[in-house]
Amino acid sequence: MRLRIICHMFATVDGRIDGNCLRLVSKGTEYEETGTELGRDAWICGRETMQQHFAENGRFESKTGVAGGEQPVYLARRA
């Protein structure tokens, strides 16, 4: 089975992706409805969206004091 990636985005003509103007043309459930209709099993979003919807308020404080650092990169030789 081959993976399918479908990007669906909603923005105003001037590139805004949030604000009162979108409420005039959207009921706010299009992403979920479209994903359900397409049978999606995952979704991805950018840093701003993650921060807006999933981050806790306040500054992050590490419990271990260990920096995250760079992560190893996996390069697929065959696809």
MODELLER restraints for C-alpha pairs under 7 A, 6 or more apart:
rsr = mdl.restraints
at = mdl.atoms
rsr.add(forms.Gaussian(group=physical.xy_distance, feature=features.Distance(at['CA:10:A'], at['CA:17:A']), mean=6.54, stdev=0.5))
rsr.add(forms.Gaussian(group=physical.xy_distance, feature=features.Distance(at['CA:11:A'], at['CA:17:A']), mean=4.65, stdev=0.5))
